[in-house]
Amino acid sequence: MATLDQCRAALDRLAQNLSSADGNVRSAAAFNRSLSCRITDLDVTFLGRLSHGAIQDVASVPGPPPHKAEIRLSMAGDDLVDLVDGKLNFAKAWGSGRVKLEAGLRDLLRLRTLL
């Protein structure tokens, strides 16, 4: 089971990957939306903003998210680490229910380039 520090490090790597991305990936991430990532097995939620091609202002809170973010992810810590490390395919994890993603239709269409 991934630790809180490993999950935070994975989110930091994801933020770095987004900020250094080029082309379609960078333009897909260039919108301004609130973001939450619930780590189910650790009972913690990371909150932040997807803005200007980067994940900013990341903080963690215990339990479920205190408010409904515009883009909401939910998964186990190991799955977050594996997704960021490229060991887990997002589409397969989402299709099997290991990863949950909730967002508006327009956001989902833009996020498909990222994920």
C-alpha positions in Angstrom: 0.0 0.0 0.0 1.4 3.4 -1.0 2.0 5.9 1.8 0.8 9.4 2.0 4.3 10.7 1.1 4.4 8.4 -2.0 1.0 9.7 -3.1 2.1 13.3 -2.6 5.3 12.6 -4.6 3.3 11.1 -7.4 1.1 14.1 -7.6 4.2 16.3 -7.6 5.6 14.3 -10.5 2.3 14.6 -12.4 2.3 18.4 -11.8 5.9 18.5 -13.1 5.0 16.4 -16.2 2.0 18.7 -17.0 4.1 21.9 -16.6 6.8 20.6 -18.9 4.5 19.0 -21.5 4.3 20.3 -25.1 1.7 20.5 -27.8 -1.8 18.9 -27.4 -1.1 17.8 -23.8 -0.1 21.3 -22.6 -3.1 22.9 -24.4 -5.5 20.3 -22.9 -4.2 21.1 -19.4 -4.3 24.9 -19.9 -7.8 25.4 -18.4 -8.6 26.6 -14.9 -10.5 24.0 -12.8 -10.7 22.9 -9.2 -9.3 19.4 -8.7 -9.7 16.7 -6.0 -8.0 13.3 -5.8 -9.4 11.1 -3.1 -7.1 8.3 -2.0 -9.5 5.7 -0.8 -7.2 3.3 1.1 -5.6 6.2 3.0 -8.8 8.1 3.6 -7.3 11.4 2.4 -8.1 13.8 -0.3 -5.7 16.0 -2.2 -7.1 19.3 -3.4 -5.7 21.8 -5.9 -6.2 23.6 -9.2 -5.5 22.6 -12.7 -4.4 25.9 -14.1 -2.2 27.1 -17.0 -1.0 23.6 -17.7 0.0 22.8 -14.1 -1.4 21.4 -10.9 -1.2 24.2 -8.3 -1.9 24.8 -4.6 -2.0 21.1 -3.7 -3.0 20.4 -0.1 -4.3 17.3 1.6 -7.3 16.9 4.0 -8.4 13.9 5.9 -11.5 12.0 4.7 -13.6 12.9 1.7 -13.4 16.2 -0.1 -14.9 19.1 1.8 -16.4 20.5 -1.3 -17.2 19.3 -4.8 -14.3 20.0 -7.2 -14.9 20.5 -10.9 -12.7 17.5 -11.7 -12.8 14.7 -9.2 -10.6 11.6 -9.1 -10.8 8.7 -6.7 -8.5 5.6 -6.5 -6.2 3.6 -4.2 -2.8 5.0 -3.5 -1.0 2.3 -5.4 -3.1 3.0 -8.5 -2.1 6.7 -8.3 1.6 5.9 -8.1 1.3 3.3 -10.9 -0.7 5.7 -13.2 1.9 8.5 -12.8 4.8 6.0 -13.3 3.2 4.7 -16.5 2.7 1.2 -15.0 -1.2 1.4 -15.1 -3.2 2.4 -18.2 -5.8 5.0 -17.3 -8.4 3.8 -19.7 -8.2 0.2 -18.5 -8.2 1.3 -14.8 -11.2 3.7 -15.4 -13.1 1.0 -17.4 -12.6 -1.6 -14.6 -13.6 0.9 -11.9 -10.2 1.0 -10.2 -10.1 4.7 -11.0 -13.1 7.0 -10.9 -13.2 10.3 -12.7 -16.1 12.7 -12.5 -16.2 16.0 -14.4 -18.4 17.9 -16.8 -18.7 16.7 -20.3 -16.6 19.5 -21.8 -13.9 18.8 -19.2 -14.0 15.1 -19.8 -13.4 15.7 -23.5 -10.4 17.9 -22.9 -9.0 15.5 -20.2 -8.9 12.5 -22.6 -5.8 14.1 -24.2 -4.1 14.1 -20.8 -5.2 10.7 -19.6 
